[in-house]
């Protein structure tokens, strides 16, 4: 009897320990769904309710190293202008026709909500929100961005001070050097003003005048690469990524940005290595599997491209890009009847209508010449 009683008590204690975590996960999952809905609706007032700007300010101030009154003053000042960061999120969604999707509450942390962003030609990003569930409503006090490899509080505490600070010691800690003088501060202030005016090419040119080792630091190379994208300077973007890969290929925070570089170089091993790093951070989903399919296809391994495109579709059947890579892989493998079945399915699934002109690309030449294609589109 004693054993039975002890077993019952043990089970009750176990439930008591698990239940709060389960309840927290449910709260955080609802938060993630609301966050994705607000981003998709470009609902700025809703986002301001979901994001605790003062909480983010407190974490940012702590990262910078402020204490006591200095920390309190920083939080008050940050809170007055903090909504600009929310406005920037909405602007980014609008300019890229972005789509947000709540993915999951990570297994290792019941207090985080992972949201994926699909940003048109600007690619993908993942935001992992740090959710405070202690108040009446759950609110995000910070978030990790895969594209930067850092928490927003770290970005704001470092790069966020980049264009405004008068403290060379702060920038010295950021860049890992004591070689920060008045000329560097002046240049960075000028770059900040140019970015506000959306003069991205001029801002990029100005940054390139900074001294070593600052101009070749990971942070500065990342900023320059982002400016090159905004300025539509593809050759400069490629050059900067090559430099980033040369110096920081082993840095997990640079993994996602370097995927583009390895695609351009058709370096399959490094593509896969970078995607391994990404999947360790955000998990496996339709996008990461589609990127693997694209990597294999780009490098000529069509059987593996087919395998991962099908896995992407299994995970998320609404990914048209994955269906397209499936069709392309079948064409490259000369499995034309199956390819035609895939393209007919794409038509029905996504409300499209293909013509012969849709397959003018030389990659489809053998498909177009096949009996299966001729029987479909005469």
Secondary structure, DSSP 8 states (H G I E B T S, - for coil): -HHHHHHHHHHHHHHHHHHHHHHHHHHHHHHHHHHHHHHHHT-HHHHHHHB-HHHHHHHHHHHHT--HHHHHHHHHHHHHHTHHHHHHHHHHHHHTT-EEEEEE--TT-TTEEEEEEE-GGG-EEEEEEEEE-SSSS-EEEEEEETTTTEEHHHHHHHGGGTTT---HHHHHHHHT-S---HHHHHHHHHHHHHHHTT-HHHHHHHHTTS-TTTTTSHHHHHHHHHHHHHTT-HHHHHHHHHHHHHHHTT-GGGHHHHHHHHHHHT-HHHHHHHHHHHHHHH---HHHHHHHHHHHHHTT-HHHHHHHHHHHHHH-TT-HHHHHHHHHHHHHTT-HHHHHHHHHHHHHHHT----GGGG-SGGGHHHHTSHHHHHH--
